[in-house]
């Protein structure tokens, strides 16, 4: 399973939606994911890919990780996986 599919699966599960209801343009807000749900999604993604996401749950805007849409989350995770591999 590729990164994008796995991230969408995790986010869909958190939003209690089907994966096909989550698009790359979806935002956490548009999916009804609140801050706690977002933190749980981040933890699940970290566990799934064995990475550490630089995300401050207390101050998301201060994080060096763009969570504005599913596409930016996928891009950020892909970058972290590539960095870990080098």
MARDREN-930066 format. One line per 4 residues: number of its first residue (from 1); their letters; for each residue y, z, x of N, C-alpha, C, O. Coordinates in steps of 0.02 Angstrom, whole numbers, m for minus. Atoms other than C-alpha are relative to their C-alpha. Example, Ala and Ser with C-alpha at 12.3 -4.5 7.8 and 13.67 -1.06 7.14 Angstrom:
1	as	m59,0,45,m225,390,615,60,0,45,59,33,97 ~ m59,m3,m42,m53,357,684,55,37,m39,110,45,m14
This chain:
1	xxxx	m60,0,43,0,0,0,62,0,45,66,38,93 ~ m59,4,m42,169,m46,70,50,56,m17,42,91,m67 ~ m49,m54,7,317,72,89,35,m4,m68,40,46,m104 ~ m37,8,63,413,1,m59,m42,21,m60,m18,58,m103
5	xxxx	43,m16,57,265,16,m179,m12,76,m5,m11,105,m59 ~ 15,m72,m1,226,195,m125,62,40,m21,56,88,m59 ~ m61,m35,17,408,251,m138,13,m7,m75,30,42,m109 ~ m11,11,72,423,173,m312,m50,42,m40,m32,71,m91
9	xxxx	51,m40,35,260,258,m363,21,74,m2,16,107,m54 ~ m21,m70,m4,325,428,m305,60,13,m45,61,62,m82 ~ m60,m8,40,495,406,m387,m16,m7,m74,10,31,m115 ~ 19,9,70,417,343,m549,m35,62,m26,m23,84,m82
13	xxxx	36,m61,20,302,494,m554,50,57,m12,43,94,m61 ~ m51,m53,8,451,610,m530,42,m11,m63,61,38,m96 ~ m41,16,58,548,520,m667,m41,m3,m64,m14,m14,m119 ~ 46,6,57,395,520,m781,5,m69,m32,9,m76,m94
17	xxxx	m3,69,22,404,331,m792,m59,m37,30,m94,m12,74 ~ 49,44,m31,285,189,m755,33,m33,60,93,m47,59 ~ m29,32,m58,309,110,m583,37,m65,m17,87,m81,15 ~ m33,63,17,354,m56,m666,69,11,m33,108,m36,m40
21	xxxx	m66,m16,29,503,33,m748,52,17,53,111,26,38 ~ m44,m17,m55,577,72,m577,13,m63,41,m34,m94,66 ~ m18,59,m40,671,m68,m489,37,22,63,56,80,69 ~ m37,m16,m61,754,m76,m319,73,16,m16,105,52,22
25	xxxx	m69,m13,20,921,m72,m410,8,67,m36,64,91,m45 ~ m4,m64,35,877,89,m501,32,53,44,23,54,105 ~ m28,m58,m35,975,244,m454,m35,62,m25,m63,62,m80 ~ 31,m62,26,910,422,m466,29,19,m68,m8,40,m112
29	xxxx	m32,m17,65,1037,451,m606,m27,m43,m56,m42,m18,m110 ~ 22,45,53,983,297,m703,m72,13,m20,m93,m4,m76 ~ 70,m16,15,803,357,m693,m7,70,m29,m62,91,m47 ~ 2,m67,28,850,530,m755,m26,52,49,m50,105,28
33	xxxx	23,m48,m50,807,616,m591,59,45,20,110,22,45 ~ m53,m47,m18,910,773,m565,m8,21,73,m53,m4,107 ~ 1,m18,m71,944,856,m398,m66,33,20,m91,20,75 ~ 65,m31,m16,785,961,m405,m54,m54,3,m97,m52,48
37	xxxx	48,55,0,684,806,m448,6,m43,63,m44,m66,90 ~ m12,39,m61,764,715,m303,m29,35,61,m60,3,103 ~ 28,m39,m55,717,854,m183,m76,m4,0,m108,m13,52 ~ 73,5,5,538,851,m248,m24,m69,21,m76,m76,53
41	xxxx	18,69,m20,534,661,m226,3,m7,76,m42,m36,107 ~ m8,3,m73,598,678,m47,m59,34,34,m87,8,82 ~ 57,m36,m30,464,808,m7,m64,m41,m7,m103,m46,41 ~ 61,40,11,328,697,m83,m1,m61,46,m53,m79,72
45	xxxx	m5,58,m44,390,547,17,m12,21,72,m48,m13,109 ~ 12,m25,m68,395,649,178,m74,11,12,m101,m7,65 ~ 71,m14,m7,217,704,148,m41,m64,2,m87,m71,42 ~ 38,62,4,155,530,102,3,m41,64,m46,m72,84
49	xxxx	m9,42,m59,226,449,258,1,41,65,10,12,119 ~ 0,m44,m59,219,600,377,64,m11,41,62,m22,101 ~ m65,7,m32,405,586,415,44,58,m22,27,95,m68 ~ m50,m50,19,555,701,408,63,m37,m19,92,m73,22
53	xxxx	m60,35,25,700,639,302,60,45,10,60,103,m12 ~ m60,m40,m11,873,699,356,41,6,m64,92,m27,m72 ~ m32,m8,65,922,756,183,16,73,m12,m28,116,m9 ~ m21,m69,13,1022,912,144,5,8,m76,52,m17,m107
57	xxxx	1,m8,73,978,963,m34,61,37,m26,81,28,m83 ~ m58,m38,22,1126,1081,m40,64,m41,2,113,m26,m33 ~ m60,42,m7,1249,945,9,m22,m73,13,m15,m97,70 ~ 26,67,m9,1174,771,m20,50,m49,31,30,m94,68
61	xxxx	m50,46,m27,1337,684,23,9,8,75,34,m38,108 ~ m5,m12,m72,1330,761,197,m61,m26,38,m63,m23,99 ~ 62,23,m31,1158,689,229,9,m68,32,50,m109,9 ~ m1,65,m33,1130,544,346,m56,m43,m29,m93,m76,7
65	xxxx	53,36,35,1016,466,216,28,m22,m67,47,20,m108 ~ m30,28,60,1075,351,77,m50,2,m58,m102,m31,m57 ~ 44,m6,58,997,399,m90,31,m32,m62,15,m14,m118 ~ m37,28,57,1111,291,m198,m42,m45,m44,m27,m55,m102
69	xxxx	44,42,41,971,175,m255,m70,1,30,m80,23,86 ~ 69,4,m25,785,146,m238,m2,m45,62,m38,m30,110 ~ 0,45,m58,822,2,m118,25,35,63,m5,26,116 ~ m26,m34,m60,925,112,0,m49,54,23,m55,67,82
73	xxxx	50,m50,m18,791,247,m6,m57,m34,37,m79,m9,89 ~ 54,38,m33,656,119,38,22,m21,70,m16,m15,118 ~ m25,23,m65,764,49,179,4,59,49,m15,51,107 ~ m5,m59,m43,797,224,248,m68,24,23,m77,42,82
77	xxxx	68,m23,m18,613,271,244,m32,m49,49,m65,m28,96 ~ 26,50,m45,564,107,326,28,10,71,m9,6,120 ~ m32,m12,m64,689,143,465,m30,62,34,m45,61,94 ~ 28,m61,m29,620,319,490,m71,m11,25,m90,16,77
81	xxxx	69,14,m21,441,255,499,1,m40,65,m37,m27,111 ~ m5,41,m60,492,124,628,23,43,60,m3,35,115 ~ m23,m43,m54,586,255,731,m55,46,25,m61,59,85 ~ 54,m45,m18,436,370,727,m53,m37,42,m85,m8,86
85	xx	51,40,m34,324,229,788,19,m17,72,m25,m34,113 ~ m21,19,m67,428,198,944,2,60,47,18,52,106
